[in-house]
Each structure stands twice: as structure tokens, then as C-alpha cells.
Amino acid sequence: MESMQSFGPFLAVVAAYLVGSLSFAVIVSRVMGLNDPRTFGSKNPGATNVLRSGSKAAAIITLLLDAAKGWLPVVLVGWYGAPYGLREGTLAMVGLAAFLGHVYPVFFKFEGGKGVATALGVLLGVSGWLGLATLLIWVLMAAGFRYSSLASITAAVMAPVVYLLAGDTFWLKNTPVAFGITVMALFLLYRHAENINRLIKGTESKLGKKAAPPVAVPSPGAHRGHPHHRPAKSAKPYSLAQHKPPHSGKHRS
């Protein structure tokens, strides 16, 4: 039992990272026969980019699974971790590990998504009220401005603020969890750096906008139908009828 308490936190963190490394945007898209979300739109393997494929069902499934992989490790530690020496510090670490697994997934060459849905799952695992409050901020910003990135950035900034301000009222506040939430918020801002630049320039895509279809590359023989390259007309076949002798105009009696 003592050895389990010694290695328990480490094993829990590793397991949470591996669960977080399951990129459901890619997995769901493959199962449903859609294009790889890393090849169009923002090229981000997340629910918002899956939505740009035109499949709302795939985007919803991706969102729920990405959130679940952040929620599950946190609630398991919170519900069953105490006998194994898994306390608040481990709870904060497994939440952060699941989030980092999504951002840098070992199963997908460490090229992951931004982690918004997984971070929401972690917050719901810490406290349902905290997760709902953060989700409400996201929904209000998305509905008002129609930018998923702006909503995510705002929710990320507000999550640690809400946790600290409403702590000990709706949930038990502790330093390790506050630290973990703050680190997630900083990573979310870092992962949205390009989105921030596009928002400033006014070129950011709005919610519900489908990705532009890929540009078809012309084949080597595609120029054959071009008006400047019309094929030469083939010569008409020779016919004796074309060279009849002229009629004399005289009739036999």
C-alpha cells in the first residue's frame, strides 16, 4: 500500500496524459469518412475545425469526447484517489496532464489541438459550477461576436479569476488547483497566438463558416480543352463524288 501511495501520483499523471493524447477530432473524422481536420481550415484538430467540414454531428461528438478526456481523470482522482495518496496536488496534475496530452499528443507526433474542450472538461471535473460558469462566458462571447477563438481566449482568461473569486462559496479553493488552471489558461493564450493576430487584422473565420474547398491541381493534359489549344480539324476523307466532271448540259435524243 505504501508503494502504491508513492507511485500512485506518477501513474495517475501518465495515464491522464495518455488519455489526453487521444485526438478525437482525427479519430471521429476517420470513422465518419471525413477529411482529416489537420488538412483544412485552421488545420487544428478540434471540434470547431471539424465543424468546418460541414458535419455538425462529428463536431458535437468530438467536443463531447475531448471534454470527457479532461473530465474523467480529474473526477476519478477526486472520487477514488484518497486511499491511494492522490490528493489535491495530484488532481491538479492529472488535469494538466490530460490537457497537455491533447495539445501535444504522443500518438499523433505531438501535433494536437488548442485544448479548449479538454480544458473545459478539466474545469467541470474540478467543479461543475466552475465548468458551467466558464462555459457560459464562452457561449455569451461566441453568440455576441461569432468568433470561437475570441470566446475561447476570454473564457481562458476568466477561468482562474472565477475560480479564485468564487472559491470557498461554490467550491473548495486550493493552491495546486489554482496553479493548474492558471497554467492551462496561459497555454490556451499561447496556442491562440495566430488567432489573436488574425482577430487584430480582421481575417479570423467566424463560427459556422465552412472551410474553402481544396484547389484542384490541373493534370498535365488539362490544357487540351483550352480555347488557345484547339486541336486541328481532321481532313475529310477523299471521295470521288467531290470530283465529278461538270455536266455538259446536253441530253441524248
C-alpha positions as CSV (number, residue, x, y, z in Angstrom):
1,M,0.0,0.0,0.0
2,E,2.9,2.4,0.8
3,S,4.5,1.7,-2.6
4,M,1.2,2.4,-4.3
5,Q,0.9,5.7,-2.5
6,S,4.5,6.5,-3.6
7,F,3.9,5.7,-7.3
8,G,0.2,6.4,-7.4
9,P,0.5,10.1,-8.4
10,F,3.1,9.4,-11.1
11,L,1.0,6.6,-12.6
12,A,-2.1,8.7,-12.5
13,V,-0.4,11.6,-14.3
14,V,1.0,9.3,-17.0
15,A,-2.4,7.7,-17.5
16,A,-4.1,11.1,-17.8
17,Y,-1.6,12.2,-20.4
18,L,-2.1,9.1,-22.5
19,V,-5.9,9.5,-22.3
20,G,-5.5,13.2,-23.3
21,S,-3.3,12.1,-26.3
22,L,-6.3,10.5,-28.0
23,S,-7.1,13.1,-30.7
24,F,-10.8,12.5,-31.2
25,A,-11.1,15.1,-33.9
26,V,-8.9,12.9,-36.1
27,I,-10.4,9.6,-34.9
28,V,-14.0,10.7,-35.3
29,S,-13.3,12.2,-38.7
30,R,-11.7,9.0,-39.9
31,V,-14.6,6.8,-38.6
32,M,-17.2,9.1,-40.2
33,G,-15.3,9.3,-43.5
34,L,-14.5,13.0,-43.3
35,N,-11.3,14.8,-44.3
36,D,-8.5,15.0,-41.7
37,P,-9.1,18.2,-39.8
38,R,-5.4,18.9,-39.9
39,T,-5.6,19.4,-43.7
40,F,-8.2,22.2,-44.0
41,G,-9.5,25.4,-42.3
42,S,-7.3,26.3,-39.3
43,K,-5.6,22.8,-39.6
44,N,-6.4,22.5,-35.8
45,P,-7.6,19.0,-34.7
46,G,-10.5,20.3,-32.6
47,A,-14.3,20.4,-32.7
48,T,-14.5,23.9,-34.2
49,N,-12.4,22.9,-37.2
50,V,-14.4,19.6,-37.6
51,L,-17.5,21.8,-37.8
52,R,-16.0,23.5,-40.8
53,S,-16.2,20.1,-42.6
54,G,-19.9,20.6,-42.6
55,S,-20.7,17.8,-40.2
56,K,-22.4,19.0,-37.1
57,A,-22.7,15.5,-35.7
58,A,-19.0,14.9,-36.0
59,A,-18.2,18.2,-34.3
60,I,-20.6,17.5,-31.4
61,I,-19.1,14.0,-30.9
62,T,-15.6,15.4,-31.0
63,L,-16.5,18.2,-28.5
64,L,-18.0,15.7,-26.0
65,L,-15.2,13.2,-26.2
66,D,-12.5,15.9,-25.9
67,A,-14.2,17.3,-22.9
68,A,-14.7,13.8,-21.4
69,K,-11.0,13.0,-21.6
70,G,-10.3,16.1,-19.4
71,W,-13.1,15.4,-17.0
72,L,-12.6,11.7,-16.4
73,P,-9.0,11.7,-14.9
74,V,-10.0,14.6,-12.6
75,V,-13.2,13.1,-11.2
76,L,-11.5,9.6,-10.8
77,V,-8.8,11.2,-8.6
78,G,-11.4,13.2,-6.7
79,W,-13.7,10.3,-6.0
80,Y,-11.3,7.4,-5.5
81,G,-7.8,8.8,-5.1
82,A,-7.6,9.5,-1.3
83,P,-6.9,5.9,-0.2
84,Y,-4.0,5.8,-2.7
85,G,-2.4,9.0,-1.7
86,L,-3.9,11.1,-4.5
87,R,-4.8,14.5,-3.1
88,E,-5.5,18.0,-4.4
89,G,-1.9,18.2,-5.9
90,T,-2.4,15.0,-7.9
91,L,-5.9,16.2,-9.0
92,A,-4.3,19.4,-10.4
93,M,-1.5,17.5,-12.1
94,V,-3.8,14.9,-13.8
95,G,-6.0,17.7,-15.1
96,L,-3.0,19.5,-16.5
97,A,-1.5,16.2,-17.9
98,A,-4.8,15.4,-19.8
99,F,-4.8,19.0,-21.2
100,L,-1.2,18.7,-22.3
101,G,-1.9,15.3,-23.8
102,H,-4.4,16.9,-26.1
103,V,-2.1,19.8,-27.0
104,Y,1.0,17.5,-27.5
105,P,-0.4,14.0,-28.2
106,V,2.2,11.2,-28.2
107,F,0.0,9.2,-30.6
108,F,-0.1,11.9,-33.2
109,K,3.5,13.1,-33.4
110,F,2.9,15.7,-30.7
111,E,0.8,17.8,-33.0
112,G,-2.5,18.4,-31.2
113,G,-5.3,20.9,-30.8
114,K,-5.6,24.0,-28.8
115,G,-7.2,22.2,-25.8
116,V,-10.3,24.3,-25.3
117,A,-12.8,21.4,-24.9
118,T,-10.3,19.4,-22.8
119,A,-9.7,22.4,-20.5
120,L,-13.5,22.7,-20.1
121,G,-13.7,19.1,-19.1
122,V,-10.9,19.6,-16.5
123,L,-12.9,22.6,-15.0
124,L,-16.1,20.5,-14.9
125,G,-14.1,17.8,-13.1
126,V,-12.8,20.3,-10.5
127,S,-16.3,21.7,-10.0
128,G,-19.5,21.5,-12.1
129,W,-20.3,25.1,-11.2
130,L,-16.8,26.3,-12.3
131,G,-17.2,24.5,-15.6
132,L,-20.7,25.8,-16.2
133,A,-19.6,29.4,-15.4
134,T,-16.7,29.2,-17.8
135,L,-18.9,27.6,-20.5
136,L,-21.4,30.4,-20.0
137,I,-18.7,33.0,-20.7
138,W,-17.7,31.1,-23.9
139,V,-21.4,30.9,-25.1
140,L,-22.0,34.6,-24.5
141,M,-18.9,35.7,-26.3
142,A,-19.5,33.3,-29.2
143,A,-23.1,34.4,-29.6
144,G,-22.2,38.1,-29.4
145,F,-19.2,38.1,-31.7
146,R,-19.4,34.8,-33.7
147,Y,-15.7,34.1,-33.1
148,S,-14.9,30.8,-31.5
149,S,-11.3,31.9,-30.8
150,L,-12.3,35.1,-29.1
151,A,-14.8,33.2,-26.9
152,S,-12.1,30.7,-26.0
153,I,-9.5,33.4,-25.2
154,T,-12.0,35.2,-23.0
155,A,-13.0,32.1,-21.2
156,A,-9.4,31.1,-20.6
157,V,-8.5,34.4,-19.1
158,M,-11.6,34.4,-16.9
159,A,-11.4,30.8,-15.6
160,P,-8.7,31.3,-13.0
161,V,-10.3,34.6,-12.0
162,V,-13.7,33.0,-11.5
163,Y,-12.0,30.1,-9.6
164,L,-10.3,32.5,-7.1
165,L,-13.2,34.9,-6.7
166,A,-15.9,32.3,-6.1
167,G,-13.7,29.9,-4.2
168,D,-15.0,28.7,-0.8
169,T,-18.5,29.7,-1.9
170,F,-19.3,27.2,-4.7
171,W,-16.2,25.0,-4.4
172,L,-13.2,24.5,-2.1
173,K,-10.4,26.6,-3.3
174,N,-6.8,25.3,-3.0
175,T,-3.4,26.5,-4.4
176,P,-2.4,23.5,-6.5
177,V,-5.7,23.6,-8.5
178,A,-5.5,27.4,-8.9
179,F,-2.0,26.9,-10.2
180,G,-3.0,24.2,-12.7
181,I,-5.9,26.3,-14.0
182,T,-3.6,29.3,-14.5
183,V,-1.1,27.2,-16.4
184,M,-3.9,25.9,-18.7
185,A,-5.0,29.5,-19.3
186,L,-1.5,30.6,-20.3
187,F,-1.1,27.6,-22.6
188,L,-4.5,28.4,-24.2
189,L,-3.4,32.0,-24.9
190,Y,-0.1,30.7,-26.4
191,R,-2.0,28.3,-28.6
192,H,-4.3,31.0,-29.8
193,A,-1.4,33.4,-30.8
194,E,-2.2,33.1,-34.5
195,N,-5.9,33.6,-33.9
196,I,-5.1,36.8,-31.9
197,N,-3.1,38.1,-34.9
198,R,-6.0,37.3,-37.3
199,L,-8.5,38.9,-34.9
200,I,-6.4,42.1,-34.9
201,K,-6.2,42.0,-38.7
202,G,-9.8,41.2,-39.2
203,T,-9.2,38.0,-41.1
204,E,-10.3,35.4,-38.5
205,S,-13.0,33.0,-39.6
206,K,-16.4,33.2,-37.9
207,L,-18.4,30.3,-36.4
208,G,-20.3,28.2,-38.9
209,K,-18.2,29.2,-41.9
210,K,-17.2,26.2,-43.9
211,A,-13.7,25.6,-45.0
212,A,-12.8,26.6,-48.6
213,P,-12.7,23.6,-50.8
214,P,-9.2,22.5,-51.9
215,V,-8.0,24.0,-55.1
216,A,-7.8,21.3,-57.8
217,V,-4.4,21.0,-59.4
218,P,-4.7,20.7,-63.2
219,S,-3.4,17.5,-64.8
220,P,-0.7,17.6,-67.5
221,G,-3.3,17.1,-70.2
222,A,-5.8,19.7,-68.9
223,H,-4.7,22.3,-71.5
224,R,-6.2,20.2,-74.3
225,G,-9.6,21.9,-73.9
226,H,-8.2,25.4,-73.7
227,P,-9.5,27.7,-76.4
228,H,-6.0,28.6,-77.4
229,H,-5.0,25.0,-77.9
230,R,-7.9,23.7,-80.1
231,P,-7.0,20.5,-81.9
232,A,-6.6,20.9,-85.7
233,K,-9.6,19.7,-87.7
234,S,-9.0,16.4,-89.4
235,A,-9.1,16.3,-93.2
236,K,-12.2,15.0,-94.8
237,P,-11.9,11.6,-96.4
238,Y,-11.3,11.7,-100.2
239,S,-14.4,11.0,-102.2
240,L,-15.0,10.5,-105.9
241,A,-18.2,12.5,-105.6
242,Q,-16.2,15.6,-104.8
243,H,-14.6,15.4,-108.3
244,K,-17.4,14.7,-110.6
245,P,-16.9,16.1,-114.1
246,P,-19.0,19.0,-115.0
247,H,-22.3,18.3,-116.6
248,S,-22.3,19.1,-120.3
249,G,-25.9,20.2,-120.3
250,K,-26.7,18.2,-123.5
251,H,-29.3,15.4,-123.5
252,R,-29.4,12.4,-125.7
253,S,-32.3,12.2,-128.0
